[in-house]
Amino acid sequence: MKKYIRNIYAGVCVAALALSASSCGSDYLDTLPTSSVGTGTAVGSTENAIKALNGIARTMTTQQYMFSQGFCGENYIMNKMECYPSQNYLYNYYAAGWAPLINAQFNARTSSSYNSYAWYYYYTLIGNANTIIANIDAAAGTDSEKQFVKASALTFRAYAYEKLMHYYCVRWQDSSNGSARGVVLRLDESTGGLPYSTMAECYAQIYKDCDDAISLFQQSGMDREAGKVWMTNANVAHAVYARAALTKQDYSKALSEAKEAKVGYPLMTNAEYQAGFCNPTSEWIFGSYGSAQENNWYWSYGTQYSCNGYYASSQPTGAGAIGRELINRIPDNDARKALFLTEDKFPNYNWSAANPDPYLQTYGIMGFTDDALWNEVDAYCQKMTPSGLTRAYASGYFYLGGQLKFWVFDTPGVGYLPFIRTSEMVLIEAEANYFLNNEAAAQASLVELNASSGRNPGYTCAKTGEDLFNEIKDYRELELWGECSWSDYKRWNLPVVRTTYAQGGNSHAAAAVTIPANGANNWTWEVPLAETDYNDELKVFEGGQN
């Protein structure tokens, strides 16, 4: 068993490098045949090393060969680990079947693929980044190119470790100032046993990787090519730094890094916001490659979770809905609220809990037994379809709170995905300032996000104390809906509370539960059995948390 796992890990360390040598789209990957790859080839020159970086980026949206359908890098992480178990992302058609994952019942199941995937996937990124970092100094190429490549690889590594800390470690506030168990810090190409580091040591390494990356990016004088959001640059490094600092409750650092991350990436306009969210805009700091040249077919995010993807076009599934109680707190004139099927838009919607329509009561499906309402919702979806894209929800199934945010521009689910946006950095500034007791600055960040951007030109904020925090929370959930949420609730130490239609919400009964902040294994995924079986150095952690 251990030999088998060891061989898997060794294979992981060259997986993206091998992938980078496959024949792909000319603007993404164009390298040697897979059979020709090796470290000397993949990192023998800066030209090949940049292709290897592309390979890491490709891994972030690729079906992983060891896992079953849908385990496609960030596609999976965004939906199954951030959205499904969150409070305000609802996928009612499959709620009964997915209830164990939605209700956070897999966190301690160490032999489950749902438990092990994020560990495997992020260590895949780390292993490939380590190979580049270890070999780039000896590669053929200019010093500037080497500096840029190493900085990029360090940023990918920091990104992966920062994400691992969300899922496999306790909250920072529960860590005794970082003395609790962290993850395994692999910083070279070795694949043998290695003990856990503390959370403090792990965050120190993430900080160091970001500091080193930022310095090397500056020294190189280089930036990624315009539009290639799947590659890293100094802004991505600053953004990862800001995320790590926020989770570590290092609010001053989170604030300063968020400000740096958004330089040169202005908030998108309303027109960009409503153009389909499937192509990069001015504020996409980091995202996926999404051309039809690299089609993941039925395992892509857009196939199931875009409002004009394959499922929404041909199946009764919908494509995800926002929580009714959250969206009803948002003013009706907010440009983002226009991207959700909310009752304020439809005169024939009967919001009463006494409504006898079983499809609305159980699933939140609107108009299934009411032709007038169905016609209203259908007309709205047609009106909101961006130019050049196929229409939303062609199947004719419309869910209360159904989203019109994520679209695709080719079948069955082709589109780019945002991983980090400027809007998130503005929200980090708001949250950091709130916890630094600078409420005026936190209010100003909300005004920047909501009014100055044009999303709601009349927006003002004079809220203070807990009301201000709730305002930050609401707008973070609205702005980043479908991108992240579970990690926010974990950081905030708040329970997830979902309610049925009859209770005032719009969740299927199978998912209408409360997940307390101290429940679900303290919101921590256990280290997978495949790792603890393989790694002989993983003993009971001396800090007390195994």
Secondary structure, DSSP 8 states (H G I E B T S, - for coil): -HHHHHHHHHHHTTHHHHHTTSB--TTT-B---GGG--HHHHTSBHHHHHHHHHHHHHHTTS--TTS-TT--THHHIIIIIIITTSSSEE-GGGHHHHHHHHTT--TT-TTSHHHHHHHHHHHHHHHHHHHHHHHGGGSBS-HHHHHHHHHHHHHHHHHHHHHHHHHHS--GGGSTTTTSB------SS--S-----BHHHHHHHHHHHHHHHHHHHHHHT----TT-TTS--HHHHHHHHHHHHHHTT-HHHHHHHHHHHTTT-----HHHHTTTSSS--TTEEEE----GGG--GGGSHHHHHSTTSHHHHHSTT-S-EE-HHHHTTS-TT-TTGGGB--GGG-TT----TT---HHHHHT-EESSS-HHHHHHHHHHHHHHS-TTS--TTTT--EETTBB-S---SBTTTB---EEEEHHHHHHHHHHHHHHTT-HHHHHHHHHIIIIITSSSTT------HHHHHHHHHHHHHHHTTTT--HHHHHHHT--EE--BTTTTS-B-GGG--EE-TT-HHHH-----HHHHHH-TT--S-TTS--
